Amino acid sequence: MFRPPGSIRAVLFDAVGTLIRPQPSVGAAYLAAARRLGRATDWSEDEVARRFRVAFGRQESVDRAAGWATSERRERERWQAIVGEVFDGEVVGEAAAGDGLFAALWDHFADAGNWSVMEAAAAWIDEARRMGLIVGVASNFDERLHGILTAMPELGVDESVFVSSEIGWRKPSLAFFRAIEKRLGLAAGELMLIGDDVHNDVEAAREAGWHGDLLIARA
């Protein structure tokens, strides 16, 4: 368990991979949606997962080139592009997804019933609260995250959720961290980010003057 320095007044947790994970997995969810709509019925879950990783990485490169700026519109476009590349081998827009595959997957991942809480996540949050710390979430996600976390009362973090699409910047952008500092009225050294990504969560937080810690939970 983390042991924050005495200067810490708020601890924020990354969401996906730290507090929650998709259940079933992304590969399984994509494949099931495709099969329901008559697509890619001969693919394996591993093949879909591989295609997803490639498509996701390509969109990460797009956002990196844009300085990690984002918005609700960009997030939707990003996921449209990922779905299009996974199943069609090319980047397509929503209008090209005539079979409704993108819409089905967007709605799937908006449903809290398709996410599970990572083991020990609630315990981490409880311990932080016992220390008298402000507790929240700082995530590269979109507005759907609010509904997901609200449906998870065991986490109790739905009131202090900072989402990249609403801030206008994604981790690891320095602007993401500065926006949170301003909203909380805290200095960089009074904040800590806990996550599962060495670069986006730990290194980026430390470069912003925050404390950063890496925690990889079992689901």
C-alpha positions as CSV (number, residue, x, y, z in Angstrom):
1,M,0.0,0.0,0.0
2,F,1.1,3.5,-0.7
3,R,2.7,5.7,2.0
4,P,2.2,9.3,0.9
5,P,4.6,12.0,2.2
6,G,3.3,14.3,4.9
7,S,3.0,17.2,2.5
8,I,0.2,15.4,0.5
9,R,-3.3,16.8,0.8
10,A,-5.0,15.0,-2.1
11,V,-4.5,11.6,-3.8
12,L,-5.9,11.0,-7.2
13,F,-6.2,7.6,-8.8
14,D,-6.1,6.7,-12.5
15,A,-9.3,4.8,-13.5
16,V,-8.8,2.1,-16.1
17,G,-6.2,-0.5,-15.0
18,T,-6.0,1.0,-11.5
19,L,-9.5,1.2,-10.1
20,I,-11.6,-0.5,-12.8
21,R,-11.1,-2.8,-15.8
22,P,-13.4,-3.8,-18.7
23,Q,-15.3,-7.0,-18.0
24,P,-15.3,-8.8,-20.4
25,S,-12.0,-7.8,-21.9
26,V,-11.8,-5.4,-24.8
27,G,-11.0,-8.1,-27.2
28,A,-13.9,-10.2,-26.1
29,A,-16.3,-7.2,-26.2
30,Y,-15.2,-6.2,-29.7
31,L,-15.6,-9.7,-31.0
32,A,-19.0,-10.3,-29.4
33,A,-20.3,-7.0,-30.9
34,A,-18.9,-7.8,-34.3
35,R,-20.5,-11.3,-34.3
36,R,-23.9,-9.9,-33.3
37,L,-23.7,-7.6,-36.3
38,G,-22.4,-10.3,-38.7
39,R,-18.8,-9.1,-38.8
40,A,-15.4,-11.0,-38.3
41,T,-17.0,-14.2,-37.2
42,D,-13.9,-16.2,-38.0
43,W,-11.5,-14.1,-35.9
44,S,-10.1,-15.2,-32.6
45,E,-10.3,-13.0,-29.5
46,D,-6.5,-12.7,-29.6
47,E,-6.6,-11.4,-33.1
48,V,-9.1,-8.8,-32.3
49,A,-7.0,-7.8,-29.2
50,R,-3.9,-7.5,-31.4
51,R,-5.7,-5.3,-33.9
52,F,-7.0,-3.2,-31.1
53,R,-3.5,-2.6,-29.7
54,V,-2.2,-1.5,-33.1
55,A,-5.1,0.8,-33.7
56,F,-5.0,2.3,-30.2
57,G,-1.3,2.9,-30.5
58,R,-1.8,4.7,-33.8
59,Q,-4.3,7.1,-32.2
60,E,-1.9,7.7,-29.3
61,S,0.6,8.9,-31.9
62,V,-2.0,11.2,-33.4
63,D,-2.7,12.7,-29.9
64,R,1.0,13.0,-29.1
65,A,1.6,15.0,-32.3
66,A,-1.3,17.3,-31.3
67,G,0.4,18.0,-27.9
68,W,-2.1,15.7,-26.1
69,A,-5.0,18.2,-26.6
70,T,-8.4,16.5,-26.5
71,S,-12.2,17.1,-26.2
72,E,-15.4,15.1,-26.1
73,R,-15.5,15.4,-29.9
74,R,-11.9,14.2,-30.2
75,E,-12.5,11.2,-27.9
76,R,-15.5,10.1,-29.9
77,E,-13.5,10.5,-33.2
78,R,-10.6,8.6,-31.7
79,W,-12.7,5.6,-30.8
80,Q,-14.4,5.7,-34.2
81,A,-11.0,5.5,-35.8
82,I,-9.9,2.7,-33.5
83,V,-13.0,0.6,-34.2
84,G,-12.7,1.3,-38.0
85,E,-9.1,0.2,-38.0
86,V,-9.7,-2.9,-36.0
87,F,-12.5,-4.2,-38.2
88,D,-11.8,-2.6,-41.6
89,G,-8.1,-2.1,-41.6
90,E,-8.5,1.6,-42.1
91,V,-9.6,4.7,-40.2
92,V,-13.2,5.5,-40.7
93,G,-15.8,7.9,-39.3
94,E,-19.0,7.1,-37.7
95,A,-20.9,7.7,-40.9
96,A,-19.0,4.8,-42.5
97,A,-20.0,2.4,-39.7
98,G,-23.3,1.6,-41.3
99,D,-23.6,-1.6,-39.3
100,G,-23.8,0.3,-36.0
101,L,-20.7,-1.4,-34.7
102,F,-19.1,1.8,-33.3
103,A,-22.3,2.9,-31.6
104,A,-22.8,-0.5,-30.1
105,L,-19.3,-0.5,-28.6
106,W,-19.5,3.1,-27.4
107,D,-22.6,2.2,-25.5
108,H,-21.2,-1.0,-24.2
109,F,-18.3,0.8,-22.5
110,A,-20.6,3.4,-21.1
111,D,-22.4,0.8,-19.1
112,A,-21.0,0.3,-15.6
113,G,-22.2,-3.3,-15.8
114,N,-19.4,-4.0,-18.3
115,W,-16.7,-2.8,-15.9
116,S,-15.4,-4.5,-12.7
117,V,-13.6,-2.9,-9.7
118,M,-10.0,-3.9,-9.3
119,E,-9.2,-6.0,-6.3
120,A,-8.1,-3.8,-3.3
121,A,-9.1,-0.5,-5.1
122,A,-11.8,0.3,-2.5
123,A,-9.2,-0.5,0.3
124,W,-6.7,2.0,-1.2
125,I,-9.4,4.7,-1.3
126,D,-10.5,3.9,2.3
127,E,-7.0,4.1,3.5
128,A,-6.4,7.5,1.8
129,R,-9.6,8.8,3.4
130,R,-8.6,7.6,6.8
131,M,-5.5,9.7,6.4
132,G,-7.7,12.7,5.9
133,L,-6.8,13.2,2.3
134,I,-8.9,14.5,-0.6
135,V,-9.6,11.5,-2.8
136,G,-10.4,11.6,-6.5
137,V,-9.8,10.2,-10.0
138,A,-7.7,11.7,-12.8
139,S,-8.2,9.8,-16.0
140,N,-7.7,9.8,-19.8
141,F,-11.4,9.1,-20.5
142,D,-14.5,11.0,-21.6
143,E,-17.9,11.9,-20.0
144,R,-18.9,8.3,-19.8
145,L,-16.6,7.8,-16.8
146,H,-18.9,9.8,-14.6
147,G,-21.8,7.4,-15.0
148,I,-19.6,4.4,-14.6
149,L,-18.1,5.6,-11.3
150,T,-21.5,6.8,-10.0
151,A,-22.7,3.2,-10.3
152,M,-19.8,2.0,-8.2
153,P,-20.6,3.2,-4.6
154,E,-18.0,1.0,-3.2
155,L,-15.4,3.4,-4.6
156,G,-17.2,6.6,-3.6
157,V,-15.2,8.8,-5.9
158,D,-17.8,10.2,-8.2
159,E,-17.6,13.7,-6.7
160,S,-13.9,14.5,-7.6
161,V,-13.5,13.0,-11.1
162,F,-11.1,14.8,-13.5
163,V,-11.6,13.6,-17.0
164,S,-9.2,14.5,-19.9
165,S,-12.0,15.2,-22.4
166,E,-13.4,17.9,-20.1
167,I,-10.1,19.4,-19.0
168,G,-9.0,19.6,-22.7
169,W,-5.7,17.8,-22.2
170,R,-4.7,14.2,-21.8
171,K,-2.0,12.8,-19.5
172,P,1.0,13.1,-19.8
173,S,0.4,16.7,-20.8
174,L,1.6,19.2,-18.1
175,A,-1.6,21.2,-18.7
176,F,-3.7,18.2,-17.5
177,F,-2.0,18.4,-14.1
178,R,-2.0,22.2,-13.9
179,A,-5.8,22.3,-14.5
180,I,-6.4,19.9,-11.6
181,E,-4.2,22.0,-9.3
182,K,-6.3,25.0,-10.1
183,R,-9.6,23.3,-9.6
184,L,-8.5,21.9,-6.2
185,G,-6.7,25.0,-5.1
186,L,-3.6,23.0,-4.3
187,A,0.1,23.3,-5.1
188,A,1.8,20.6,-7.2
189,G,3.7,19.2,-4.2
190,E,0.5,18.6,-2.3
191,L,-0.9,16.2,-4.9
192,M,-0.2,12.5,-5.6
193,L,-1.3,10.4,-8.6
194,I,-1.5,6.6,-8.4
195,G,-1.8,4.6,-11.5
196,D,-0.7,1.6,-13.5
197,D,1.1,3.4,-16.4
198,V,4.7,4.3,-15.7
199,H,4.8,7.1,-18.3
200,N,1.4,8.6,-18.1
201,D,0.8,8.3,-14.4
202,V,4.1,8.1,-12.5
203,E,6.7,9.9,-14.7
204,A,4.2,12.6,-15.9
205,A,3.1,13.3,-12.4
206,R,6.6,13.7,-11.1
207,E,7.6,15.9,-14.0
208,A,4.6,18.1,-13.0
209,G,6.0,18.4,-9.5
210,W,3.4,15.9,-8.1
211,H,4.2,12.7,-6.3
212,G,3.6,9.6,-8.4
213,D,3.3,6.0,-7.4
214,L,2.8,2.8,-9.5
215,L,0.2,0.3,-8.4
216,I,-0.8,-2.6,-10.5
217,A,-3.9,-4.3,-9.0
218,R,-5.2,-7.8,-9.6
219,A,-8.7,-7.9,-11.0
